[in-house]
Amino acid sequence: QVQIVESGGGSVQPGGSLRLSCEVSGIAFDRIFIEWHRQAPEKQREVVATIAPTPLDTAVYADSVEGRFTISRDNAKNTVYLQMTQLETEDTANYCCRVRDNDYWGQGTQVTVSA
């Protein structure tokens, strides 16, 4: 049974940083694409970052977060991270992790950016 647990969300001021974690169990972690999605109230869901399986580990970002967010993976911990810097109020959303090829989703973690 695949389980996905996100953590690391919270409240932060504009310009601040947060690191989200996505721990995945029950699947061959190093062989899967992982995506971070976000959804804000009354907005469409957006894929903010994707990381390819090892050994590629290639990362792709949405234009809205390019240069500010970094996705990475630690296969020893079955965990993908999303390091978010220079946060803006527009980054406020619920952030969810998805195992792309199987369409498995986590419950998400809330990020709120406000002054």
Steps between C-alpha positions, in 0.01 A plus 500: 500500500644834394501776760593861438547743786582867453631729771675831551224746420425802712469876505779727387547864405567607141864445414528208740580134441352159573601144422228247428553126529319216324565152637385213279481136610380177341657556157846491341577860585810555290317396181211744509422852381380718785306821451418784738162658427332794663146630509378828639134582561317586176809424293589205279742240629855559379797266467784698652786249475580151376801280565597201286608158626857430600754514342357782285357705791410766242287783637237705317329809642201715427589847375337647809757339734808465278806633681325505839404136564727194492382139491731221614482139611666287768451138400640374829211673677236444230443873510469782249553856615379833369720784619308824457672838526401861430142405577223726375138537607405333170674182621231450762338161427462142606803310373459133409737231388413262214656178372452584135483166321262342751300814580544458874443814707577617848270708719707812468648764727386861523734789423389851588704805406382825654640816655 
